[in-house]
């Protein structure tokens, strides 16, 4: 089964945390897909990846960019794996639906300051555990570093 990691954002926003995790994935030579809930979130994450650092960007494509396989990172509102990614980030309230077996890891990132997002993550945890996936839970320390909690 696919390893599913939950990232509980308590000290930083997604905009600060996601690019670093995507960079680590690329350093492992993992193609990456970032799943968002809708076209608006796709635009927002696209812009985040272009502007997260003043002197660099994360190479990526998004829904509508053809062919998806040309992009090491691909942002999509679908549950497909358009670029043959090894890791799928599920962000902005998107649901980890569909076939997860194509991935080595699925990372669900959620805002710890948003009660609805926390409840949604708990529901995903229960469902994915019942489906037999290996689960891990990471939370941020007060310094913003990731600590494995479960």
C-alpha positions in Angstrom: 0.0 0.0 0.0 1.0 3.6 -0.5 2.5 5.5 2.4 0.3 8.5 3.2 1.8 11.3 5.3 -0.3 14.1 6.9 1.4 17.5 7.3 -0.4 19.6 10.0 0.5 23.2 9.3 0.5 25.1 12.6 3.4 27.5 12.3 3.6 28.4 8.6 1.2 28.8 5.8 1.0 26.3 2.8 2.9 28.9 0.7 5.9 28.7 3.0 5.8 24.9 3.6 4.9 23.4 0.2 7.8 24.6 -1.9 10.4 23.1 0.4 8.7 19.7 0.4 8.5 19.8 -3.4 12.2 20.7 -3.6 13.0 17.7 -1.4 10.9 15.5 -3.6 12.7 16.7 -6.7 16.1 16.1 -5.0 15.0 12.5 -4.6 14.3 12.5 -8.3 10.6 12.0 -7.7 8.2 13.5 -10.2 5.6 15.4 -8.3 1.9 16.1 -8.8 0.1 18.7 -6.6 -3.7 18.1 -6.4 -5.9 21.1 -5.7 -9.7 21.3 -5.4 -10.4 23.6 -8.3 -9.2 25.9 -11.1 -8.8 28.9 -8.8 -6.5 27.0 -6.4 -4.6 25.7 -9.4 -3.8 29.3 -10.4 -2.8 30.2 -6.9 -0.5 27.3 -6.4 1.0 27.9 -9.9 1.8 31.5 -8.9 3.2 30.3 -5.6 5.7 28.0 -7.3 6.8 30.8 -9.7 7.4 33.3 -6.9 8.3 31.4 -3.7 11.8 32.7 -3.9 12.9 36.0 -5.6 15.8 34.5 -7.6 14.4 31.0 -8.5 11.3 29.0 -9.2 10.2 25.4 -9.2 9.8 24.1 -12.7 6.3 23.0 -13.2 3.2 22.8 -15.4 -0.5 22.9 -14.7 -3.8 21.9 -16.1 -3.8 22.9 -19.8 -0.1 22.7 -20.2 0.7 19.9 -22.8 2.1 17.4 -22.6 2.0 17.0 -18.8 4.7 14.3 -18.9 7.2 17.1 -19.8 6.8 18.7 -16.4 8.6 17.3 -13.2 6.0 19.1 -11.1 2.4 19.3 -12.3 -0.5 21.2 -10.6 -4.0 19.7 -11.3 -7.5 19.8 -10.0 -8.0 16.2 -11.0 -7.1 12.9 -9.2 -5.1 11.7 -12.2 -1.4 11.2 -12.3 -0.7 13.2 -15.5 3.1 13.3 -15.3 3.8 9.8 -13.8 4.6 11.3 -10.4 6.0 9.3 -7.5 4.5 11.7 -4.9 1.2 13.4 -4.8 0.6 16.4 -2.6 -3.0 17.0 -1.7 -3.6 20.6 -0.7 -6.2 23.4 -0.2 -8.9 21.0 0.9 -8.7 18.6 -2.1 -9.6 15.0 -1.3 -7.2 12.1 -1.7 -9.7 10.2 -3.9 -8.9 7.9 -6.8 -6.2 5.2 -7.1 -3.3 6.0 -4.8 -1.4 2.8 -5.6 0.6 4.6 -8.4 2.4 6.7 -5.9 5.2 5.9 -3.5 3.9 8.6 -1.2 0.8 10.8 -0.8 1.2 13.9 1.3 -1.9 15.6 2.7 -1.2 19.1 3.9 -3.8 20.9 6.0 -4.1 24.2 7.9 -4.2 23.6 11.7 -5.8 26.9 12.2 -8.9 25.9 10.2 -11.2 23.7 12.2 -13.0 22.4 9.0 -9.6 21.4 7.5 -8.6 19.6 10.7 -11.9 17.7 10.7 -11.6 16.9 7.0 -8.0 15.5 7.6 -9.3 13.3 10.5 -11.9 11.9 8.1 -9.2 11.2 5.5 -7.1 9.5 8.2 -9.9 7.2 9.2 -10.8 6.3 5.6 -7.2 5.7 4.4 -6.4 3.7 7.5 -9.4 1.5 6.9 -8.2 1.1 3.3 -4.9 -0.4 4.6 -2.5 2.4 3.8 0.6 3.1 5.9 0.0 6.4 7.7 2.3 9.0 9.2 1.5 12.3 11.0 3.9 15.2 11.0 3.4 18.4 12.8 5.4 21.6 12.9 7.5 22.6 15.9 7.3 26.2 17.1 10.4 26.8 14.9 8.5 25.5 11.9 10.5 22.2 11.5 8.6 19.0 10.9 8.4 16.5 13.7 6.9 13.0 13.3 4.2 12.5 15.9 2.5 9.3 14.7 
